Amino acid sequence: MTAFPPPATRFSVKEIDIGLAADVGTLSRLGKATGNLSWVKDVCLTAREFGAEEALARGFISDVVGGDGGKESVVKKAVEWAELVAGKSPVAVQGTKELLNWSRDRSVEDGLRYTAVWNGAMLQTGDMVAAMRAGGGRKKARFEKL
């Protein structure tokens, strides 16, 4: 999960407190996202709240926003991240997202095979040449639209 909450943010999985098993993918995805099934069982079975620092330590979030922790700090961090990603090849960004999601529940061998096929098709765009000409990120590249 790519998230940048302020330090005071509180998280929880509360469905168990109202007599339900968490739905909309929480139980299916949280263990995979964090890689820590023991911690996931803890927070899902107890419905206890946990803070941003614990979420960061467990791999649930990407970073904790510093500064005053206000809306402006969070938005500034998110915009910086979005601008960084937006400067990359749209084809490579979409491919990376697709391959990460596809590979999550499959073997490394299957992921490598799918990546080879995907990248073989994506070599037909001019984005790789544009990125290389820009020095691999040292200069701003101009990429084709999707």
DSSP file with accessible surface (Angstrom, degrees, kcal/mol):
  #  RESIDUE AA STRUCTURE BP1 BP2  ACC     N-H-->O    O-->H-N    N-H-->O    O-->H-N    TCO  KAPPA ALPHA  PHI   PSI    X-CA   Y-CA   Z-CA
    1    1 A M              0   0  127      0, 0.0     2,-0.8     0, 0.0    61,-0.0   0.000 360.0 360.0 360.0 131.4    0.0    0.0    0.0
    2    2 A T        +     0   0   78     59,-0.1     2,-0.3    60,-0.1    59,-0.1  -0.880 360.0 142.5 -98.2 108.0    1.4    3.4   -0.9
    3    3 A A        -     0   0   20     -2,-0.8    60,-1.4     2,-0.1    59,-1.2  -0.994  36.9-164.0-147.4 148.3    0.2    5.7    1.9
    4    4 A F        +     0   0   25     -2,-0.3    60,-0.2    58,-0.2    74,-0.1  -0.598  23.6 173.3-132.5  70.0    1.7    8.7    3.7
    5    5 A P        -     0   0   14      0, 0.0    60,-2.5     0, 0.0    -2,-0.1  -0.397  35.4-106.3 -78.3 158.4   -0.3    9.3    6.9
    6    6 A P    >   -     0   0   28      0, 0.0     3,-1.9     0, 0.0    46,-0.2  -0.368  39.9 -99.9 -73.8 163.3    0.7   11.8    9.6
    7    7 A P  T 3  S+     0   0   66      0, 0.0    45,-0.7     0, 0.0    46,-0.4   0.789 119.0  58.6 -57.2 -30.6    2.0   10.4   12.9
    8    8 A A  T 3  S+     0   0   87     43,-0.1    61,-0.0    61,-0.1     0, 0.0   0.525  77.2 123.8 -81.6  -1.7   -1.3   10.8   14.8
    9    9 A T    <   -     0   0   37     -3,-1.9    43,-1.0     1,-0.0     2,-0.4  -0.286  46.6-156.1 -62.9 140.0   -3.2    8.5   12.3
   10   10 A R  E     -A   51   0A 140     41,-0.2     2,-0.3    42,-0.1    41,-0.2  -0.955   8.5-169.5-119.0 137.4   -4.9    5.5   13.9
   11   11 A F  E     +A   50   0A  41     39,-2.9    39,-2.2    -2,-0.4     2,-0.3  -0.873  11.2 160.9-119.5 158.5   -5.8    2.3   12.0
   12   12 A S        -     0   0   49     -2,-0.3     2,-0.5    37,-0.2    37,-0.1  -0.971  38.9-135.5-167.3 161.2   -8.0   -0.7   12.9
   13   13 A V        +     0   0   14     30,-0.5     3,-0.3    35,-0.4    34,-0.1  -0.911  35.8 168.0-119.8  96.4   -9.9   -3.6   11.5
   14   14 A K    >   +     0   0   84     -2,-0.5     3,-1.8     1,-0.2     4,-0.5   0.488  41.3 101.8 -96.0  -5.4  -13.1   -3.3   13.5
   15   15 A E  G > >S+     0   0   47      1,-0.3     5,-2.1     2,-0.2     3,-1.9   0.850  76.5  62.1 -54.1 -35.7  -15.6   -5.7   11.8
   16   16 A I  G > 5S+     0   0   73     -3,-0.3     3,-1.4    28,-0.3    -1,-0.3   0.836  95.4  62.4 -61.0 -28.5  -15.1   -8.4   14.5
   17   17 A D  G < 5S+     0   0  105     -3,-1.8    -1,-0.3     1,-0.3    -2,-0.2   0.669 106.3  44.7 -70.8 -16.3  -16.5   -6.0   17.1
   18   18 A I  G < 5S-     0   0  131     -3,-1.9    -1,-0.3    -4,-0.5    -2,-0.2   0.133 126.4 -96.7-112.9  17.8  -19.8   -5.9   15.2
   19   19 A G  T < 5S+     0   0   69     -3,-1.4     2,-0.3     1,-0.3    -3,-0.2   0.712  86.9 111.3  82.7  21.2  -20.0   -9.7   14.7
   20   20 A L      < -     0   0   93     -5,-2.1     2,-0.4    -6,-0.1    -1,-0.3  -0.913  67.1-122.1-124.6 153.9  -18.6   -9.8   11.2
   21   21 A A        -     0   0   77     -2,-0.3    23,-0.0    -3,-0.1     6,-0.0  -0.757  52.5 -95.5 -84.5 137.9  -15.5  -11.2    9.5
   22   22 A A        -     0   0   14     -2,-0.4     5,-0.3    22,-0.1     3,-0.2  -0.280  52.5-173.4 -56.4 139.6  -13.9   -8.3    7.6
   23   23 A D    >   +     0   0   95      1,-0.1     3,-1.8     3,-0.1     4,-0.1  -0.317  51.2  71.0-120.6-157.5  -14.9   -8.1    4.0
   24   24 A V  T 3  S-     0   0  120      1,-0.3    -1,-0.1    -2,-0.1    -2,-0.0   0.757 125.9 -58.8  47.4  30.8  -14.0   -6.2    0.8
   25   25 A G  T 3> S+     0   0   18     -3,-0.2     4,-2.6     4,-0.0     5,-0.4   0.414 102.5 124.8  93.1  -2.3  -10.7   -8.0    0.7
   26   26 A T  H <> S+     0   0   39     -3,-1.8     4,-2.4     1,-0.2     5,-0.3   0.949  81.5  39.7 -56.7 -51.2   -9.2   -7.0    4.1
   27   27 A L  H  4 S+     0   0   85     -5,-0.3     4,-0.4     1,-0.2    -1,-0.2   0.826 119.2  47.8 -70.8 -29.3   -8.6  -10.5    5.3
   28   28 A S  H  4 S+     0   0   82      1,-0.1     4,-0.3     2,-0.1    -1,-0.2   0.812 123.1  29.9 -77.9 -31.9   -7.4  -11.7    1.9
   29   29 A R  H  X S+     0   0  145     -4,-2.6     4,-2.7     2,-0.1     5,-0.2   0.767 101.0  72.7-101.7 -31.0   -5.0   -8.8    1.2
   30   30 A L  H  X S+     0   0   14     -4,-2.4     4,-2.2    -5,-0.4     6,-0.3   0.906  99.3  47.7 -61.2 -43.0   -3.6   -7.6    4.5
   31   31 A G  H  > S+     0   0   14     -4,-0.4     4,-2.4    -5,-0.3     5,-0.4   0.900 114.9  46.6 -64.2 -38.3   -1.4  -10.6    5.1
   32   32 A K  H  4 S+     0   0  113     -4,-0.3    -2,-0.2     2,-0.2    -1,-0.2   0.884 111.9  51.3 -69.8 -38.3    0.0  -10.4    1.6
   33   33 A A  H  < S+     0   0   53     -4,-2.7    -2,-0.2     1,-0.2    -1,-0.2   0.884 123.0  28.7 -67.6 -36.6    0.5   -6.7    1.8
   34   34 A T  H  < S-     0   0   20     -4,-2.2    -2,-0.2    -5,-0.2    -1,-0.2   0.716  90.2-139.4 -97.9 -24.0    2.5   -6.8    5.1
   35   35 A G  S  < S+     0   0   69     -4,-2.4     2,-0.3    -5,-0.3    -3,-0.1   0.695  74.4 104.1  71.6  17.4    4.0  -10.3    4.9
   36   36 A N     >  +     0   0   52     -5,-0.4     4,-2.1    -6,-0.3     5,-0.2  -0.726  39.7 172.3-135.7  85.7    3.3  -10.8    8.5
   37   37 A L  H  > S+     0   0  105     -2,-0.3     4,-2.8     1,-0.2     5,-0.2   0.846  79.8  59.0 -65.2 -32.9    0.3  -13.1    9.2
   38   38 A S  H  > S+     0   0   93      2,-0.2     4,-2.1     1,-0.2    -1,-0.2   0.946 109.0  43.3 -61.3 -47.2    0.9  -13.1   12.9
   39   39 A W  H  > S+     0   0    7      2,-0.2     4,-2.5     1,-0.2     5,-0.3   0.916 112.6  53.4 -65.3 -40.3    0.5   -9.4   13.2
   40   40 A V  H  X S+     0   0    7     -4,-2.1     4,-2.5     1,-0.2     5,-0.3   0.928 108.5  49.5 -61.6 -43.7   -2.5   -9.4   10.8
   41   41 A K  H  X S+     0   0  118     -4,-2.8     4,-2.7     1,-0.2     5,-0.3   0.918 109.8  53.5 -60.4 -42.3   -4.2  -12.0   13.0
   42   42 A D  H  X S+     0   0   58     -4,-2.1     4,-1.9    -5,-0.2     6,-0.4   0.966 114.2  38.2 -56.6 -55.2   -3.5   -9.9   16.1
   43   43 A V  H  X S+     0   0    0     -4,-2.5     4,-1.2     1,-0.2   -30,-0.5   0.845 120.2  46.5 -72.3 -29.4   -5.1   -6.7   14.7
   44   44 A C  H  < S+     0   0   14     -4,-2.5   -28,-0.3    -5,-0.3    -1,-0.2   0.879 116.1  42.6 -79.7 -37.4   -8.0   -8.5   13.0
   45   45 A L  H  < S+     0   0  118     -4,-2.7    -2,-0.2    -5,-0.3    -3,-0.2   0.801 124.7  34.6 -79.6 -27.7   -8.9  -10.8   15.9
   46   46 A T  H  < S-     0   0   73     -4,-1.9    -2,-0.2    -5,-0.3    -3,-0.2   0.676  89.6-142.9 -97.7 -19.6   -8.6   -8.1   18.6
   47   47 A A     <  +     0   0    1     -4,-1.2    -3,-0.1    -5,-0.3    -4,-0.1   0.691  43.2 162.1  60.8  22.4   -9.8   -5.1   16.6
   48   48 A R        -     0   0   74     -6,-0.4   -35,-0.4    -5,-0.1    -1,-0.2  -0.358  40.0-114.9 -72.8 150.8   -7.2   -3.0   18.4
   49   49 A E        -     0   0   97    -37,-0.1     2,-0.3    -3,-0.1   -37,-0.2  -0.555  30.7-168.6 -80.4 149.5   -6.1    0.3   17.0
   50   50 A F  E     -A   11   0A   3    -39,-2.2   -39,-2.9    -2,-0.2     2,-0.1  -0.983  13.6-126.9-138.9 149.9   -2.5    0.8   15.8
   51   51 A G  E  >  -A   10   0A  10     -2,-0.3     4,-2.5   -41,-0.2   -41,-0.2  -0.269  30.7 -94.9 -93.0 179.3   -0.7    3.9   14.9
   52   52 A A  H  > S+     0   0    1    -43,-1.0     4,-2.5   -45,-0.7     5,-0.2   0.872 120.7  54.0 -62.5 -39.0    1.3    5.1   11.9
   53   53 A E  H  > S+     0   0  119    -46,-0.4     4,-2.4     2,-0.2    -1,-0.2   0.918 111.4  45.2 -65.7 -41.2    4.6    4.1   13.4
   54   54 A E  H  > S+     0   0   49      2,-0.2     4,-1.9     1,-0.2     6,-0.2   0.921 112.1  52.4 -66.5 -41.6    3.4    0.5   14.0
   55   55 A A  H  <>S+     0   0    0     -4,-2.5     5,-2.6     1,-0.2     6,-0.9   0.906 111.2  47.5 -60.3 -40.1    1.9    0.4   10.5
   56   56 A L  H ><5S+     0   0   57     -4,-2.5     3,-1.4     1,-0.2    -2,-0.2   0.936 109.9  51.9 -65.8 -45.2    5.2    1.5    9.0
   57   57 A A  H 3<5S+     0   0   80     -4,-2.4    -1,-0.2     1,-0.3    -2,-0.2   0.818 111.7  47.7 -62.4 -29.4    7.2   -1.0   11.0
   58   58 A R  T 3<5S-     0   0   99     -4,-1.9    -1,-0.3    -5,-0.1    -2,-0.2   0.408 116.4-111.3 -93.4  -0.2    4.8   -3.8    9.7
   59   59 A G  T < 5S+     0   0   40     -3,-1.4    -3,-0.2    -4,-0.3    -2,-0.1   0.672  82.3 123.5  81.8  15.3    5.0   -2.7    6.1
   60   60 A F  S   <S+     0   0   32     -5,-2.6     2,-0.3    -6,-0.2    -4,-0.2   0.798  75.6  27.0 -78.9 -29.0    1.3   -1.6    6.0
   61   61 A I  S    S-     0   0    8     -6,-0.9   -59,-0.1    -9,-0.1    -2,-0.1  -0.856  73.0-128.9-129.4 166.9    2.2    1.9    4.8
   62   62 A S  S    S-     0   0   56    -59,-1.2     2,-0.3     1,-0.3   -58,-0.2   0.821  79.4 -20.4 -85.6 -36.4    5.1    3.5    2.9
   63   63 A D        -     0   0   59    -60,-1.4     2,-0.5   -57,-0.0    -1,-0.3  -0.979  55.8-115.4-165.8 160.9    6.1    6.3    5.1
   64   64 A V        -     0   0   17     -2,-0.3     2,-0.2   -60,-0.2   -60,-0.1  -0.957  38.7-121.3-108.7 126.3    5.0    8.6    8.0
   65   65 A V        -     0   0    8    -60,-2.5     9,-0.1    -2,-0.5     8,-0.1  -0.494  28.3-156.3 -70.4 131.5    4.7   12.2    7.0
   66   66 A G    >   +     0   0   48     -2,-0.2     3,-1.1     7,-0.1    -1,-0.1   0.123  53.2  63.6 -85.4-151.6    6.8   14.5    9.1
   67   67 A G  T 3  S-     0   0   77      1,-0.2     0, 0.0     2,-0.1     0, 0.0  -0.400 120.1 -26.4  69.6-147.0    6.4   18.2    9.7
   68   68 A D  T 3  S-     0   0  121     -2,-0.1    -1,-0.2     1,-0.1     3,-0.1   0.564  79.5-126.6 -80.1  -7.1    3.3   19.3   11.6
   69   69 A G    <   +     0   0   17     -3,-1.1    -2,-0.1     1,-0.2   -61,-0.1   0.592  63.6 138.1  73.6   9.7    1.3   16.2   10.4
   70   70 A G  S  > S-     0   0   23      1,-0.1     4,-2.0     4,-0.0     3,-0.4  -0.190  73.5 -90.5 -82.1 177.8   -1.4   18.4    9.0
   71   71 A K  H  > S+     0   0  160      1,-0.2     4,-2.9     2,-0.2     5,-0.3   0.878 124.6  56.1 -55.7 -41.9   -3.3   18.2    5.8
   72   72 A E  H  > S+     0   0  136      1,-0.2     4,-2.6     2,-0.2    -1,-0.2   0.901 107.3  48.8 -61.1 -40.9   -0.7   20.4    3.9
   73   73 A S  H  > S+     0   0   26     -3,-0.4     4,-2.2     2,-0.2    -1,-0.2   0.912 113.5  46.7 -65.1 -42.2    2.2   18.1    4.9
   74   74 A V  H  X S+     0   0   40     -4,-2.0     4,-2.6     2,-0.2    -2,-0.2   0.942 114.5  46.2 -66.1 -46.4    0.3   15.0    3.8
   75   75 A V  H  X S+     0   0   72     -4,-2.9     4,-2.9     1,-0.2     5,-0.3   0.923 111.3  52.8 -63.8 -41.7   -0.8   16.5    0.5
   76   76 A K  H  X S+     0   0  134     -4,-2.6     4,-2.5    -5,-0.3    -1,-0.2   0.939 111.4  45.8 -59.5 -46.4    2.7   17.8   -0.2
   77   77 A K  H  X S+     0   0   61     -4,-2.2     4,-2.3     1,-0.2    -1,-0.2   0.928 114.1  48.4 -63.1 -44.7    4.2   14.4    0.3
   78   78 A A  H  X S+     0   0   40     -4,-2.6     4,-2.8     1,-0.2    -2,-0.2   0.908 112.1  48.6 -64.6 -40.6    1.6   12.7   -1.8
   79   79 A V  H  X S+     0   0   66     -4,-2.9     4,-2.9     2,-0.2     5,-0.2   0.914 109.8  52.1 -67.2 -41.3    2.0   15.3   -4.6
   80   80 A E  H  X S+     0   0   90     -4,-2.5     4,-1.9    -5,-0.3    -1,-0.2   0.929 112.9  45.3 -58.4 -45.0    5.8   14.9   -4.5
   81   81 A W  H  X S+     0   0  107     -4,-2.3     4,-2.4     2,-0.2     5,-0.2   0.936 113.5  49.2 -64.1 -45.7    5.4   11.1   -4.9
   82   82 A A  H  X S+     0   0   48     -4,-2.8     4,-3.0     1,-0.2    -2,-0.2   0.895 110.7  50.4 -63.0 -39.9    2.8   11.4   -7.6
   83   83 A E  H  X S+     0   0  130     -4,-2.9     4,-1.2     2,-0.2    -1,-0.2   0.892 109.2  51.9 -65.7 -38.2    5.0   13.9   -9.6
   84   84 A L  H  < S+     0   0  110     -4,-1.9     3,-0.5    -5,-0.2    -2,-0.2   0.953 114.8  41.2 -62.4 -47.1    7.9   11.5   -9.3
   85   85 A V  H >< S+     0   0   42     -4,-2.4     3,-2.0     1,-0.2    -2,-0.2   0.907 110.2  58.3 -68.0 -39.9    5.9    8.6  -10.7
   86   86 A A  H 3< S+     0   0   80     -4,-3.0    -1,-0.2     1,-0.3    -2,-0.2   0.756  97.9  62.3 -63.9 -22.0    4.2   10.8  -13.3
   87   87 A G  T 3< S+     0   0   30     -4,-1.2    54,-0.3    -3,-0.5    -1,-0.3   0.517  91.5  86.4 -80.4  -4.3    7.7   11.6  -14.7
   88   88 A K  S <  S-     0   0  104     -3,-2.0    55,-0.1    -4,-0.2    -3,-0.0  -0.454 100.4 -74.3 -90.0 167.1    8.3    7.9  -15.5
   89   89 A S     >  -     0   0   13      1,-0.2     4,-2.7    -2,-0.1     5,-0.2  -0.420  36.6-143.0 -59.2 123.4    7.2    6.2  -18.7
   90   90 A P  H  > S+     0   0   42      0, 0.0     4,-2.6     0, 0.0     5,-0.2   0.884 103.0  52.6 -57.8 -36.3    3.5    5.6  -18.6
   91   91 A V  H  > S+     0   0   17     53,-0.2     4,-2.4     1,-0.2     5,-0.2   0.930 111.4  45.5 -64.7 -43.2    4.0    2.2  -20.3
   92   92 A A  H  > S+     0   0   50      2,-0.2     4,-2.7     1,-0.2    -1,-0.2   0.890 112.8  50.7 -68.7 -37.8    6.5    1.2  -17.7
   93   93 A V  H  X S+     0   0   30     -4,-2.7     4,-2.5     2,-0.2     5,-0.2   0.955 113.5  44.1 -64.3 -49.8    4.3    2.5  -14.8
   94   94 A Q  H  X S+     0   0   87     -4,-2.6     4,-2.5     1,-0.2    -2,-0.2   0.912 115.3  49.4 -62.0 -41.5    1.3    0.5  -16.0
   95   95 A G  H  X S+     0   0    3     -4,-2.4     4,-3.0    -5,-0.2     5,-0.2   0.915 110.2  50.1 -63.9 -43.0    3.4   -2.5  -16.7
   96   96 A T  H  X S+     0   0   79     -4,-2.7     4,-2.7     2,-0.2     5,-0.2   0.934 112.2  47.2 -62.2 -45.4    5.0   -2.4  -13.2
   97   97 A K  H  X S+     0   0  114     -4,-2.5     4,-2.3     2,-0.2     5,-0.2   0.937 114.4  47.2 -60.8 -46.2    1.6   -2.1  -11.5
   98   98 A E  H  X S+     0   0   71     -4,-2.5     4,-2.9    -5,-0.2     5,-0.2   0.932 114.3  46.3 -61.1 -46.4    0.2   -5.0  -13.6
   99   99 A L  H  X S+     0   0   22     -4,-3.0     4,-2.4     2,-0.2    -1,-0.2   0.885 111.9  50.3 -69.3 -37.7    3.2   -7.2  -13.0
  100  100 A L  H  X S+     0   0  118     -4,-2.7     4,-1.1    -5,-0.2    -1,-0.2   0.945 116.0  42.2 -62.6 -47.3    3.4   -6.5   -9.3
  101  101 A N  H  < S+     0   0   88     -4,-2.3     4,-0.4    -5,-0.2     3,-0.3   0.923 117.1  46.8 -66.4 -43.9   -0.3   -7.3   -8.9
  102  102 A W  H >< S+     0   0   63     -4,-2.9     3,-0.6    -5,-0.2    -1,-0.2   0.904 114.3  47.0 -65.1 -41.4   -0.3  -10.4  -11.2
  103  103 A S  H >< S+     0   0   34     -4,-2.4     3,-1.9    -5,-0.2    -1,-0.2   0.681  87.5  88.5 -77.5 -17.3    2.8  -11.8   -9.6
  104  104 A R  T 3< S+     0   0  122     -4,-1.1    -1,-0.2    -3,-0.3    -2,-0.1   0.849 100.1  29.3 -52.1 -42.1    1.7  -11.4   -6.0
  105  105 A D  T <  S+     0   0   91     -3,-0.6    -1,-0.3    -4,-0.4     2,-0.3   0.107 112.3  76.3-109.4  21.8   -0.1  -14.8   -5.8
  106  106 A R  S <  S-     0   0  119     -3,-1.9    -3,-0.0     1,-0.1    -4,-0.0  -0.828  85.7 -86.2-127.9 169.8    2.0  -16.7   -8.3
  107  107 A S     >  -     0   0   56     -2,-0.3     4,-2.4     1,-0.1     5,-0.2  -0.248  36.2-114.7 -71.7 160.5    5.4  -18.4   -8.3
  108  108 A V  H  > S+     0   0  117      1,-0.2     4,-2.8     2,-0.2     5,-0.2   0.917 118.1  55.3 -59.8 -41.8    8.6  -16.5   -9.2
  109  109 A E  H  > S+     0   0  128      1,-0.2     4,-2.2     2,-0.2    -1,-0.2   0.928 109.0  46.0 -59.2 -45.9    8.9  -18.6  -12.3
  110  110 A D  H  > S+     0   0   61      1,-0.2     4,-2.5     2,-0.2    -1,-0.2   0.904 112.7  51.5 -63.4 -40.4    5.4  -17.7  -13.5
  111  111 A G  H  X S+     0   0    6     -4,-2.4     4,-2.5     1,-0.2    -2,-0.2   0.908 109.7  48.7 -63.3 -41.3    6.1  -14.0  -12.7
  112  112 A L  H  X S+     0   0  114     -4,-2.8     4,-2.2     2,-0.2    -1,-0.2   0.900 111.4  50.1 -65.9 -39.5    9.3  -14.1  -14.7
  113  113 A R  H  X S+     0   0  129     -4,-2.2     4,-2.0    -5,-0.2    -2,-0.2   0.942 112.9  45.6 -64.2 -46.2    7.6  -15.7  -17.7
  114  114 A Y  H  X S+     0   0   57     -4,-2.5     4,-3.0     1,-0.2    -2,-0.2   0.909 111.7  53.0 -64.7 -39.2    4.8  -13.1  -17.7
  115  115 A T  H  X S+     0   0   40     -4,-2.5     4,-3.2    -5,-0.2     5,-0.3   0.913 107.4  51.4 -62.1 -42.4    7.3  -10.3  -17.3
  116  116 A A  H  X S+     0   0   66     -4,-2.2     4,-2.1     2,-0.2    -1,-0.2   0.928 113.3  44.4 -62.4 -43.4    9.3  -11.5  -20.3
  117  117 A V  H  X S+     0   0  102     -4,-2.0     4,-1.9     2,-0.2    -2,-0.2   0.943 115.5  48.1 -65.5 -46.6    6.1  -11.6  -22.4
  118  118 A W  H  X S+     0   0   58     -4,-3.0     4,-2.1     1,-0.2    -2,-0.2   0.951 114.2  45.0 -59.1 -51.5    4.9   -8.2  -21.2
  119  119 A N  H  X S+     0   0   82     -4,-3.2     4,-1.4     1,-0.2    -1,-0.2   0.852 107.4  59.2 -65.9 -33.3    8.2   -6.5  -21.7
  120  120 A G  H  < S+     0   0   40     -4,-2.1    -1,-0.2    -5,-0.3     3,-0.2   0.920 110.1  43.1 -59.5 -40.3    8.6   -8.1  -25.2
  121  121 A A  H >< S+     0   0   44     -4,-1.9     3,-1.3     1,-0.2    -2,-0.2   0.887 111.3  54.6 -72.1 -36.1    5.4   -6.4  -26.2
  122  122 A M  H >< S+     0   0   57     -4,-2.1     3,-1.9     1,-0.3     6,-0.2   0.700  88.0  77.6 -75.4 -16.6    6.3   -3.1  -24.5
  123  123 A L  T 3< S+     0   0  105     -4,-1.4    -1,-0.3     1,-0.3    -2,-0.1   0.659  79.1  75.2 -65.5 -11.0    9.6   -2.9  -26.4
  124  124 A Q  T <  S+     0   0  170     -3,-1.3    -1,-0.3    -4,-0.2     2,-0.2   0.601  84.3  78.8 -77.2 -10.5    7.5   -1.7  -29.4
  125  125 A T  S <  S-     0   0   37     -3,-1.9     3,-0.4    -4,-0.1     4,-0.3  -0.516  84.8-125.5 -90.5 168.2    7.0    1.7  -27.8
  126  126 A G  S  > S+     0   0   27      1,-0.2     4,-2.3    -2,-0.2     5,-0.2   0.407  85.2  98.2 -92.0   4.7    9.6    4.4  -27.8
  127  127 A D  H  > S+     0   0    4     -5,-0.2     4,-2.5     1,-0.2     5,-0.2   0.869  78.8  52.1 -65.2 -37.5    9.7    4.9  -24.1
  128  128 A M  H  > S+     0   0  101     -3,-0.4     4,-2.4    -6,-0.2    -1,-0.2   0.938 111.4  46.9 -66.8 -41.3   12.7    2.8  -23.4
  129  129 A V  H  > S+     0   0   71     -4,-0.3     4,-2.7     1,-0.2    -2,-0.2   0.930 112.0  51.3 -64.1 -43.4   14.8    4.7  -26.0
  130  130 A A  H  X S+     0   0   22     -4,-2.3     4,-1.5     1,-0.2    -2,-0.2   0.909 110.7  48.7 -61.2 -41.5   13.5    8.0  -24.5
  131  131 A A  H  <>S+     0   0   35     -4,-2.5     5,-2.2     2,-0.2     6,-0.5   0.914 111.8  48.6 -65.9 -41.1   14.5    6.9  -21.0
  132  132 A M  H ><5S+     0   0  131     -4,-2.4     3,-1.6     1,-0.2    -2,-0.2   0.914 109.8  51.8 -66.0 -41.1   18.0    5.8  -22.1
  133  133 A R  H 3<5S+     0   0  203     -4,-2.7    -1,-0.2     1,-0.3    -2,-0.2   0.804 105.0  57.2 -64.7 -28.9   18.6    9.1  -24.0
  134  134 A A  T 3<>S-     0   0    8     -4,-1.5     5,-2.2    -5,-0.2     4,-0.4   0.387 122.6-107.1 -82.9   3.7   17.6   11.0  -20.8
  135  135 A G  T X 5 -     0   0   16     -3,-1.6     3,-0.7     1,-0.2    -3,-0.2   0.833  62.5 -65.3  79.2  30.9   20.4    9.2  -19.0
  136  136 A G  T 3 <S-     0   0   71     -5,-2.2    -1,-0.2     1,-0.2    -4,-0.1   0.839 114.2 -29.8  62.9  33.0   18.2    6.8  -16.9
  137  137 A G  T 3 5S+     0   0   60     -6,-0.5    -1,-0.2     2,-0.3    -2,-0.2   0.334 112.0 105.4 111.3  -7.6   16.6    9.6  -14.9
  138  138 A R  T < 5S+     0   0  213     -3,-0.7     2,-0.3    -4,-0.4    -3,-0.2   0.820  89.1  30.5 -74.4 -30.4   19.4   12.3  -14.9
  139  139 A K  S   <S-     0   0  147     -5,-2.2     2,-0.5    -8,-0.2    -2,-0.3  -0.850  99.7 -93.4-120.3 163.3   17.5   14.4  -17.4
  140  140 A K        -     0   0  172     -2,-0.3     2,-0.2    -5,-0.0    -2,-0.0  -0.645  41.3-151.8 -80.3 123.4   13.7   14.7  -18.0
  141  141 A A        -     0   0   18     -2,-0.5     2,-0.6   -54,-0.3   -10,-0.1  -0.608   8.5-135.0 -91.8 153.6   12.5   12.3  -20.7
  142  142 A R        -     0   0  219     -2,-0.2     2,-0.3   -12,-0.1   -53,-0.1  -0.956  28.4-165.1-109.4 116.8    9.5   12.9  -22.9
  143  143 A F        -     0   0   51     -2,-0.6     2,-0.1   -55,-0.1   -16,-0.0  -0.685  21.7-105.7-105.1 156.2    7.3    9.8  -23.1
  144  144 A E        -     0   0  102     -2,-0.3   -53,-0.2     1,-0.1     2,-0.1  -0.358  40.9-106.4 -69.5 153.3    4.5    8.8  -25.5
  145  145 A K              0   0  195      1,-0.1    -1,-0.1   -55,-0.1   -56,-0.0  -0.456 360.0 360.0 -75.8 156.9    1.0    8.9  -24.2
  146  146 A L              0   0  142     -2,-0.1    -1,-0.1   -56,-0.0   -55,-0.0  -0.293 360.0 360.0 -67.1 360.0   -0.7    5.6  -23.4
